[in-house]
Amino acid sequence: MTDLLLRSLALGALAAMLGTQAHAQSSPPRDGVSWSGIRPTLRLADGNLTMQPVARIDLHAGSYFGQPDDLGDRFSSGANVRRGRLGLRGAVFEDFAYNFTWELAPSTPQEPSRGGRIFEASLAYKGIDGASFQVGAWTLPHTLAYATSSSELLFIERPSIAAMASSVASGDTRFAAGGEVFGKRFYGSAFVTQGVASTPYDNDQRGVVGRAAWLALDGETKVQLGFNAAYQAEPGSNSSSSQRFRDYPELRLNSFRYVDTRSLPADSSWAYGPELSGLVGKLHYAAEYQIIGLDTPTGPTRSFDGWYINLAYPLLGEPRRRADSNATWRRGRGGNLDFNQNWGALELAGGYSTVDLSDGPVRGGRQSIWSTALNWYPTDQIKVTTQYQNGNLGLPGRDRDFQSVAFAVIFNL
């Protein structure tokens, strides 16, 4: 990874020299502290160094019901600190953006945090319009679901198939280097990746991920088409060449993950699939299909698949809007809560997701979930979600149903 970092930093330095002349004509901002809402920014060295605090906390609570009474390993109700982050971000010489964020929340529900771990440590060069080059460890924008900020998801968690696809060579805290290009109607990204910063002995992995999207229609009806892919040449940790696909039931209240392939010997693993998203009037839609799989050392290739479709409609405030920089759909704007005329933004969401992890002798199970949620954004920094799920698990030997009601409060500075 060291040579990868050095090459990426050298490219960033060259780009900085090319952009120096363009910035020489602009007057430097005044030093001191400025405010954007409740977010402060400290400027030093004639504005060549800026610093902003990072603070994030997600509190989740919920209850499961509608499960068979004779099961001893039913999903249990509970509460969880899903995310608890502190950090610092800013810019150096205007063009270089940095972010160092520490995750204090436990990695597994209802367990102690054990001192926390790195969530992001990255450096990006943004001195060229319509492009960004980044190196470090962070959440890669692979798949539409993972390119979308977790604070602006339609539901409390991402779809299971997206989480499994990201486990191949992207996901949270992944060591990587690469870049993005974007415009009003197009987006493309490509990264070479290594292991996960929060996983010990994970530095033998060698992967590549990419995503492309194009806004085909940009009127009252908006249609964005996309495709993403990931490939892992050295899967596994601790020098074990293996791949495992599994996930929670799109809600993390306890540690149970029933859809699970277990660890499978693998020479390589991969994920790929199309995406479709956009707006029809005020109605937002998003869908992805993923094929995930692995090449085994002695047997045939094993492949699994899944997909989801989500819809959202604003009840208060504006509809979702496209972000050119990463080809995602950000939450609609609404006036900050003042208990008078402004009540924030409110959206109603509904969706369906499914994943099938069975192929040949691998019987990882099937999971299908209907979800509906009400998302309220009283201010720019706060999100409150109420969510209902109706799901089914098709497991070896027995199917099982479940329902859940969950609540989430997010503060994001």
N, C-alpha and C positions, 0 to 999 in steps of 0.2 A: 504493500500500500504506500510505502514511503516514496518510491519512484513515481507513482501515480500522482501523489500530492505535489511533488516538485514540478512535474510537467504541467499540472493544472495551474499552479501559482505562476509559473513562467509565462503561460499564455495570458493570464490575467494581467501581469505586469506589462506585457507588450500592448495589450488592449488599452491599458491605462495611459501609456505614452501617446498612443494614437488619439486618445480623447482629451489630452491635456489642453491643446490649443482651443478646442471648442469651449472649454470651461473657463479659459483665461479671460474671456470678455465679460463674464458675469461677476457682479460684485458679491463678495463673501457675506454671508449672513452675520448678524451681530451675535457676539457671544452672550451666554446667559441661559436662563430657563424660559421656555415658552410652553404654552398649554394648548392642547387640542382636546376639548372636553375635559375629562379627568386624567388624560394621559400627558405627563410632562416629558419634555425633551431638553436635555442639557447639551449646549453647544460650546465647544472649546477650540482653541488654536485657530481663531478667525473662521470658525465654522467648519474646519477640516476634520473635526472629530465630533460626532454626535452620539448620545447615549439615551436609550429609553428603557424603562423597566419592563420586564415580562412577568405577568402574573396570571395564573389560570387555575381555577378550581371547578371541578365537576362533582356534584353530589347526586347520587342515584339511589333510589329506593323503590321497592316494588313487592308484589305478592303474586305467587302462582296459585292457580286453582284449576279445576276440571281435569285433574290427573287421576289415573286409576288408584283406588284406595289400597290395593294389595301390593303396591310397589314399595320396596324398601329404599330405593335410591331416587326418589322423586326430586324434582327441582324444588329448592327451598326458598322461601321469601327472605328478604333481608335488605340491608343498606350497604352502600359502598362509596368510598372516595375514589371515583374512577380516574380522575386526573388532579394533580396538585403540583403546579409548576412555578418555578421562580427562575428568573434569568435576566439577561441584559442583551439588548440588540441596538444596532445603530449603523453608522456609516463612517468610513475613513476616506478623506479626500473625495468626498461626495460619491464616487463611483464604486467603492468597495463596501458592501454590506456584510455585517457579521451578526451572528446570533449564537449565544451560549445559554442554554436552558437546562435546568436540572429538574428531573421528575422525582417528586417526593411520594407520590401515591404508590400503593403496592402493585406489583406486576400481576398478581393473582388475587381475585376477589376475596375479601375477608381474611387476608393475611397481613402481617406487619410490613411496613415499607422497607425495613432493613437498611435505613440510611439513604435510600434513593439511588438514582442512576442517571447517567447522561440521557437527555432526550434529544438535544440538538447541539452540535458544535460545528458551525459551517461558516464559510467565507464565499461571497459571491461577487462577481464583477458585473455591473449593470450600466457601464458607461456607453454602451452602444444601443441606440433606440431599437426596440423590438427584439432584443436579445438579452440573455442572462447566462452566465457561466458560473458554476458552483462546484465546490469541493468540500468534503467533510462528512459529517454524519447527520442525517435529517430524514424526514418523511418524504420519500420520492413521489412525484406526481404521476404515478403509474395507475391506470384505470381512472375512470371518471369519479368513482367513489372516493379514491384516495387522493385525487387532486383537489377535491372539495375539503375545505377546512372542517374539522370535526365539530366546531362550534356552529356550523351552518348546515349540518345534515338534516334531512327531513325526519329521521327517526333517531332514537337514542344511540344506536350502534349502526355501523356499516353492514351491508348485506354479507352473509357468510361466504358466498362465492367470491366476492371481492377480497375479503380477508385471506382466504386460502390462496388466491392467485398472487396476492402481494407477498406471501410467505416464500415464494420461489426465489426472488432476487431483489425485492424492494421492501415495502413496509416501513414501519417506524425505525428510527435510529440506524438506518443502513449506511455504512461507509460507501461513498460513491463520488464520482467526478463526471461532469458532463455539462450539457447546456440545453437551453430552450430558445426557440424563436417563435415570434407571434406577431399577429397583425389584427386588423379589424375582423377578418373572416377566417384566418388560418392559425394553426398552432402545431408545433412539433417539438419533441424532446427526445434525447437519447443520453443514457448514462451507462458507464461501466461501474460495476458494484463489487463489493467484497462482503464481509460478514456484517453482523449486527452488533452495534457498540454495546448494547445492554446484555449480550449473551457471551459468557466467557468461552475462550478457545474456539472462536467462530471465524478466525481470520484466514482460513484456507479456501473459503468460498470464492468463486469467480463467476460473475454473472453480467448480464446486459439487459437493460429494459428500455422500452421506448413507447411513445404515444403520439398519435397524430389526429387532428380534428379539423374539420372544415365546416363553416357555417354556410350551408347550401342555400337556405332561404332566410332572408332578413327583412321581412315585412311584419304585418300583424301576426302572421304565422311564421315562426322561426324553426328551422330544422338544422340541427348540427349532427353530422355524421363523423364517426371516429373509429379508430382501431388501436389496440395496444397489445403489447407482447412482452414476455419475459423469458429468459433462458438462463439456467444455472448449470455451469459445467462441472462444478465441484460441490454437490449438495452435502449437507450434514455438518455437524459440529464434532469437536473432539476427534478429528481425523476419521470419523465414521461416514462412509459414503451412503447416505440414506436420506429419504424424504418422507415427511409426515404431513398429511392434510387433516385438519380438524378445526372446530370452532365452537364457540358458545352459541346458545339459541338466540343470537342477536340481542342479548341482554346479559350483563355481567353482574349477577347478584350472588352467585356461588361458583365453585370451581368445576362444575359438571360440564363436560363436553362430550356428548354422546355420539355425534357423527364424527368418526375418527378412523382413519385408515391404519393407525399404528405406524411405527417406523418400518419403511420398506427399503430394502437394498436398492440403490440407484446409482447409475453411472452419470446421469444428468436428469434434470427436470425442467418443465416448461409450462407456460400458460399463455393463452392468446384468445382474443375475441373482439367482436365489434361493439360499438356503443351508439346509441341514438338518444338525442335529447333536444329540448327546445321549448317553445311556447305556442299555444293556440289561444290567441287572445290573452287572457290573464292566467290560463291554466298551464302550469309547468309539468313537463313529463321528462322522465329519464329512465333508460333501460340499458342493461349490459348483458351479454352472454359470454361465458368463459368456458374454454376447454383447458383443463389442467391435467398434467400427467407426468410420467417418468419413464425413463429407459432403464430396464433392469439388467444386471450383469449376465444373467443366464436365461431368463425367460422372456416372454413377449413384452412389448410396451403396454403399460397400464394407463388408461385415461379415464377421466371423470368430467362431469360438466355441471353447470348450474346457470341460473339467470335470475334477473329481478326486473320489475317495472314499478316505478314510483310516480305518483301524481301529487300536485300541490296547488291549492287555490287560495289567494289572499282574501281574508275576511275583513281585515283592517290594513290600510297601507297599500303600498305598491306591489305588483307582482315581482317575481324573481327576475334578475337581470344578468346578462352574460358578462363575465370578466374576461377581457381580451388576453390578459397576461398568462392565464392557465386554462382557458376554454372551459370554465365551470359556470355554474349558475348561482350567484350569490343571493342571499335572502333580500326580500323587498324592503325598501326604506319606509319608515314611519316616524312620526313626530315622537320625541321622547316624552314619557309619561309625565303629565302635569295635573292629572285629576280634574281637568277642565275640558279642553277640546282635544287634547292629544292623549291617546291611549296606547301608543306604540304600534307595532306591527303584529298582526295575528294571521296565521295561515293554518289551513286544514290539509292534512296529508293522508294519503292512503297508498298501500303498496302490497305487492306479493313477491316473495322470493323462494327459490327452491335450489337444492343442491343434491346430487346423487354421487355417492362415493363407493359405488359397487362396480367391480369389473373383474370377471373371472373369479378366482379364489379370494380376492380382496373384497370383503363385505363390510365396508365402512359405514353403511347406513344411508338413509335418505332423510332430508329435513325440508319441510314446506311450511311457510309462515305467512299468514295474512296479518297486516298491521294497519292501524290508523293512529294518527297523532294530531294533537293540537299544539302548535308552537307559538309562544307569545314572546315578543321581543320588546319589553317595556322601555329599554334604553339600548344604546349602541353596544354596551358591554354585558348585558344580562339577557339570558334566554331561559325560559321556563317551558318544559315539555310535559304533557300528559299523554301517555301512550297505552294502547290496548293491542294485545297479540292473541291470535288463535292459530295454534301450530299443531303439526303432526310429525312424529318421528317414526320412520320405518326402519326398525333395527332387526338384526338377525334373530329370528325366533318370535318376535312380537312387535306389533305396532303400538304406539302410545300417543295419546292426544294431550295437549296442555293449553292453558290460557294464562294470560298475565295482564296485570295492570301495573304500570310503572310511572315514576315521576323523576324528572331531572331538573336541576338548577345549575346553570353555568354562568360563571363570571370570567370574562376574558378581557384583559387589559392589553 
